[in-house]
């Protein structure tokens, strides 16, 4: 064991672009080439839920968005499925592609969260899993 | 009423006390409500021709288990799971059976005994559960933040909803909470999910309600019968924002009306009424601010006007539009699958003039609205 860094695993493989040195990660989504609608996460089926055609392609999404709403959760969620720290903050971010997504927020201080703030994508630790690996997920943090 | 459907009336209702019942199983609660509804309707089990039973977390054939404690006569029993709209959905199915003439007397039940331990809600994708997005208080808190931005409403306004509903609950012997609270009590309660504090959120509860619906010529006590003016269910519209459910919200294709607006519009049209005709309203107050935006979305006032109206006492018993006269979810508690039936039983009690100290004078027409994960929106209008 020694001082080896923990192995890092993704909460889901297709949430963001593969790791490439020197490149910033981007969220992966789907775009409908027929109607122009975007989806996050990436759709598993080639099927646009809006216009109901088989015209989806894989795309990367803008790394910056606007904070629409947030809440700081003060207690452990029911069910024991969430293994991250408490309190924690999550809410909604509007992406330039015209979609609103739900995301965790990364902040030093919860007071840094403000409606209307510009936020950017970061890949960050969610929790340790039962194999003692570090689980990574996407989050957004305010741009100062 | 829709074109050539038969008139349907509520002939009897039965409720258990709402609260924590550690010594009772769900079927005990369900059967208690059924027996009480039969008494109220002056009917016997043999009169019942079909049963629809709403619940959320009760597992396989839960309605059958409750009915087994009453009688087994071979009638069709169908279990209905539609999240917090389960009770309203069961009621609507019972209505449809009688309205179409397929059956003459049908039972609708809503019942719930909250299970202990982890509940893997299928309303959220596995990755959403792992990300901690399944906190209903926080999902409502996010909607609350948007509502505050849009309207300027404050946490003090939301506290007034709790204060009003807990005051009404104090007049309801079936409510889980029967003690009034002050604005200070609400604002000093612990933060649950900012900006919502514990007393802005409804408590859970166990309990059951049963209603017997029938055609007019099957009523035993016509004086106490209440007519179903309309009952509507809308389940999900593309582009309407919601937290959870695995789909990002489209900002390009927001529907003109959301599910609440659309279900209210249809319910008004089918009943031939407008918001001005409603004299008592059971709105969906799972969180205090939700009652305010619910009143607005149902069409009773413009967006952003409900906070001003609650400050003026508009929604009190004795006000222009009394809302949640039995204390709502805030006092009654929220027994998920039973909530819709609980709301409708309160409307029946009010329209019969049997609500005692919480009676809305002369109430003849009332509306109930229950949201549910999925999403679902169920709206019913009853008239005397």
Interface residues (C-beta under 8 A of the other chain):
Chain A: X11 X12 X15 X29 X36 X37 X38 X39 X40 X41 X49 X50 X68 X69 X70 X71 X72 X73 X74 X75 X77 X78 X79 X80 X81 X82 X83 X84 X88 X90 X91 X92 X94 X98 X99 X100 X101 X102 X104 X110 X115 X126 X135 X137
Chain B: X118 X119 X120 X121 X126 X127 X128 X129 X130 X131 X132 X133 X134 X135 X137 X138 X139 X141 X142 X143 X145 X146 X149 X190 X191 X192 X193 X194 X195 X196 X238 X239 X241 X243 X244 X246 X247 X248 X249 X250 X251 X252 X253
